[in-house]
């Protein structure tokens, strides 16, 4: 067969294979989930102890008759002989050695538990997979049958089946199997149903992979881990059922020893010889407990989410980001409403503190819109939250810097003072309006609450004000909208409500974090027009955090471009787009399809944004920059003035600007 | 007149006629059907072989549903979908599986479209095993070739999805889609979950591969800038209907339908000089619910040029002099010049 793809591949392609670096943060480069789970499990002391006990039970199951120091059915000793060097746990009413019976009896409990669970798995897995994947009528019938079985308690249905089939260990195991099937079918079905909706399963369907293969390769591996957890928990239950049925005379028949019939036999003498009841009871309880603890440990080891925060990192209360040695400083730079100076933020991690925002300096003049731009992971959202001190401490902490707002440094302020400023002088608008509004209250409630929080006004006055605000942000029929809940409104309307909430106390500064990212373009256009109108009418200053350079070009006056926790370039919006000076800014602009002609190739930046722990020394963009030289990595690069009020963090900016001018000329 | 004849003159690869998808809305314990969401509402569309059709629209416009219908990943309520000379909507399960080798898909989020429990090499091998029956050394070599095709080192085959950046993983998803050398690839928002710089690498790759391999794309996106960059033709959808379809440059530079004009003017141009000199057409209100679309022209509730006829009568097809197909009462079906003021 000819190979069209290879035939069409131009010869130079193989040499053009990029050696992009893979992600190298902690999430990546970890062994596959099973190996990770085993590693995690070994580190958990209680489940490990339970596991070792299960291993002991398994040894007794296979080699119990070798360990027993007497024949378990030998009746030659005295009845109730008491504890001695010969009879370690005494003897029973027929003079049989209790220790030997206990050890040999292990086999019955463990074998019936495992055999029942194995049968349950063989029957329930395919039924659950079928019900979950195929769905429809088949699913409905299977579900109803399982419900019918489930409507009797497990022991009752097992007892009913066992009495129909007659006594004996094998019949008991069949009864246990039957009682346990519905639970596992439901689990497998629910898991299958969830996995069926995964995009990678749809991808397999799009490839044309037959259903059995999809089930085997895409569904079963995902179903397996919860099934294994459930199985180990049900093993304990199966052992309990076996013991109960045997106690009731159904299971292993005398004289062969089992924990259940030991208990039954000794029960008659419970008042005279309580120890003989106690011994098998403890054996049963310990076996069940160990399977349950083992199952719980497995679940924790297999779950993707960390059960506990990593050692050494405590979760703090949300409220106020702590600040390391804040020295008050009150000289507000002339003509600014906000001046951020040398702001540095770090997060505590298991590997020690990690700086995520370094030496961020910028200011906002009254009535000005400043854009904070960058790709994900560049620190723009952390910066905007740090200004409001909204990062939880720990793990976050502001290690240095000043945030001067309207003649005050916000960083040394106590919580009560900071709360007065939030939502009052500085307001925030977030990306996702649904999660910023409380779904349980009407928008009227929420607006009135926000108004009354900072002002002593009557409820009626607050409602009037709320109506005015909704009017102002362009919500039609404002009065009646007050009674609606957030889910009644469309995404665009919800964002308008959030903006109205931000305006409640005529803030001097609004921090908007990706306010239009979740919206469709025609709705985004409405919101951008609204923000422009508000800024014009109220002379409100704004920080706009965004990754969309189109939005920046539309409404910002000045722009700060962030990369890897630093501001790399700062300029007026016209300067930035006309004469980008930092290679990163240039590359970002070149990567926008709208700016390139439809035939041009887009600029790409090799590699990925490095995670904070891997920031290079010197210029943080140096690993991906096409103009990199040795001087770039020599040491930290300062933010230097260049051109008309521009600031740029690049050692070669003059040289590159001259080169660029030459090329253009 | 079909779009293929209007367009490049090549043979149609896919021809959709009157394709409709109504999702039932079910309520209550008895799961009674109380209505239908008209996700796709009578769409005719032709994709000539080797060309790329961009499909734009806002959320709820039905563009993703249309892409899945084209591959019959969901069953259409009515309509026919001809892929070459077979009607995809009538194929039996086995023939449908066999034809999938010629039509593949790239999904929006690569992290959810690649099985996190399989190595990326194994995921790329899946179509080769299923469709071409490749095994062993041959399979391995082909997977390596595909990694090179998307400019990645074949040594990454044994890695798992979480070890890759979004852009790299999306390139691997492209490799998987191209494994069987398909004639059509439906790309559903392939770059919208990626950052600016990684977006560019995937767009460049898709454009290069089309030049090299002559694949036809249905390229679904909400970002007209991206779509224009990779498409020969552009279709614009609104509430389940195609409202305008034509040559990419024609749609982009002289949009005919008022919705297309508004959509284009809503996208901010990343250039402050240009952006601030434009007058933006700001549409009133929100997208109506597709469960209860407006009568007549679906766009009439938000259209700045609405007339009485728009509220009552479905707009007829008009073909303009530059070959654009438009559904709007303002444009006479004779193909005379555009009456709507052109977009700024």
Contacts between the chains, C-beta under 8 A, distances in Angstrom:
chain1	res1	chain2	res2	distance
A	3	B	142	7.4
A	3	B	145	7.7
A	4	B	181	4.9
A	4	B	213	7.6
A	5	B	145	6.4
A	5	B	146	7.1
A	5	B	149	6.3
A	5	B	178	6.8
A	5	B	181	5.5
A	5	B	213	7.0
A	6	B	142	7.9
A	6	B	145	5.2
A	8	B	212	5.4
A	8	B	213	5.6
A	9	B	145	7.2
A	9	B	148	7.3
A	9	B	149	6.1
A	9	B	212	7.2
A	10	B	212	7.1
A	13	B	148	6.1
A	13	B	149	7.1
A	13	B	151	7.7
A	14	B	148	5.4
A	16	B	151	6.3
A	17	B	147	7.9
A	17	B	148	5.4
A	17	B	151	5.7
A	17	B	152	6.7
A	17	B	153	5.5
A	18	B	151	5.1
A	18	B	152	7.0
A	18	B	153	7.7
A	19	B	153	6.0
A	20	B	152	7.1
A	20	B	165	7.6
A	20	B	168	5.9
A	22	B	156	7.2
A	22	B	159	6.9
A	22	B	163	5.1
A	22	B	164	6.2
A	22	B	165	7.7
A	22	B	168	7.5
A	23	B	162	7.7
A	23	B	163	5.9
A	23	B	164	6.4
A	23	B	165	5.7
A	27	B	162	5.8
A	28	B	162	5.8
A	28	B	163	4.3
A	28	B	164	7.9
A	29	B	163	6.1
A	30	B	162	7.9
A	32	B	117	7.7
A	32	B	160	6.6
A	33	B	117	7.0
A	198	B	112	6.6
A	199	B	107	5.2
A	199	B	108	8.0
A	199	B	109	6.8
A	199	B	112	4.3
A	199	B	113	4.4
A	200	B	112	6.6
A	200	B	113	5.5
A	200	B	114	5.9
A	200	B	115	4.4
A	200	B	116	7.9
A	200	B	123	7.8
A	202	B	73	6.3
A	202	B	107	7.4
A	202	B	113	7.7
A	203	B	105	7.0
A	203	B	107	6.3
A	203	B	113	4.9
A	203	B	114	7.6
A	203	B	173	7.9
A	203	B	176	7.5
A	204	B	126	6.7
A	205	B	73	6.2
A	206	B	71	5.9
A	206	B	73	6.0
A	206	B	100	6.6
A	206	B	104	6.4
A	206	B	105	4.4
A	207	B	100	6.4
A	207	B	104	7.2
A	207	B	126	5.7
A	207	B	127	4.5
A	207	B	130	5.9
A	207	B	131	7.2
A	207	B	176	7.6
A	208	B	96	7.6
A	208	B	97	4.1
A	208	B	98	7.0
A	208	B	99	7.9
A	208	B	100	3.3
A	208	B	101	6.3
A	208	B	127	7.4
A	208	B	130	5.9
A	208	B	131	5.9
A	209	B	97	7.9
A	209	B	126	6.2
A	209	B	127	7.9
A	209	B	130	4.7
A	210	B	97	6.6
A	210	B	130	7.3
A	213	B	130	7.0
A	217	B	115	7.8
A	217	B	118	7.4
A	217	B	126	7.8
A	218	B	115	5.8
A	221	B	117	5.0
A	222	B	117	6.8
A	375	B	195	4.2
A	375	B	196	6.1
A	375	B	197	6.5
A	376	B	195	5.6
A	490	B	286	4.3
A	490	B	287	7.7
A	492	B	286	5.7
A	493	B	286	7.0
A	520	B	58	3.9
A	520	B	59	5.6
A	520	B	222	6.9
A	520	B	287	7.3
A	521	B	58	6.7
A	521	B	222	6.7
A	521	B	263	6.5
A	521	B	266	4.5
A	521	B	267	5.5
A	522	B	58	6.4
A	522	B	262	6.0
A	522	B	263	6.4
A	522	B	266	4.7
A	522	B	282	7.9
A	522	B	283	4.9
A	523	B	58	7.9
A	523	B	286	6.8
A	524	B	266	6.7
A	525	B	265	7.6
A	525	B	266	3.7
A	525	B	268	7.9
A	525	B	280	5.8
A	525	B	282	5.5
A	525	B	283	7.6
A	526	B	282	5.7
A	526	B	283	7.4
A	528	B	268	7.1
A	529	B	280	6.9
A	529	B	282	5.5
A	547	B	195	7.1
A	547	B	196	6.6
A	548	B	268	7.4
A	549	B	196	7.6
A	549	B	270	4.2
A	550	B	267	6.5
A	550	B	268	3.4
A	550	B	269	6.2
A	550	B	270	4.6
A	550	B	275	7.3
A	551	B	268	5.6
A	552	B	270	7.5
A	553	B	268	6.0
A	553	B	269	6.5
A	553	B	270	5.0
A	553	B	271	5.6
A	553	B	272	4.4
A	553	B	274	7.9
A	553	B	275	4.6
A	553	B	276	7.9
A	554	B	268	4.1
A	554	B	272	7.7
A	554	B	275	5.0
A	554	B	276	7.5
A	573	B	272	4.7
A	574	B	272	5.4
A	574	B	273	7.0
A	577	B	270	7.2
A	577	B	271	5.6
A	577	B	272	5.4
A	577	B	273	7.6
A	578	B	273	7.8
A	587	B	197	6.6
A	588	B	196	5.7
A	588	B	197	6.7
A	589	B	270	7.1
A	590	B	200	7.8
A	591	B	196	5.1
A	591	B	197	5.3
A	591	B	199	6.7
A	591	B	200	3.9
A	592	B	196	6.9
A	592	B	225	7.1
A	592	B	270	5.1
A	593	B	200	7.8
A	593	B	203	6.4
A	593	B	223	7.7
A	593	B	225	4.4
A	593	B	226	5.0
A	593	B	228	7.1
A	593	B	229	4.1
A	594	B	225	3.6
A	594	B	228	7.9
A	594	B	267	7.4
A	594	B	269	6.2
A	594	B	270	6.1
A	595	B	270	5.8
A	595	B	271	6.9
A	596	B	229	7.0
A	598	B	228	5.6
A	598	B	229	5.6
A	598	B	248	7.1
A	598	B	249	7.0
A	598	B	252	7.9
A	601	B	204	5.5
A	601	B	207	7.6
A	602	B	200	3.8
A	602	B	203	5.9
A	602	B	204	5.6
A	602	B	229	7.4
A	603	B	200	6.3
A	604	B	197	6.5
A	604	B	198	8.0
A	604	B	200	4.7
A	604	B	201	4.4
A	604	B	204	6.3
A	605	B	197	4.1
A	605	B	200	7.9
A	608	B	165	4.2
A	608	B	167	7.6
A	608	B	168	7.9
A	608	B	198	7.4
A	609	B	195	7.6
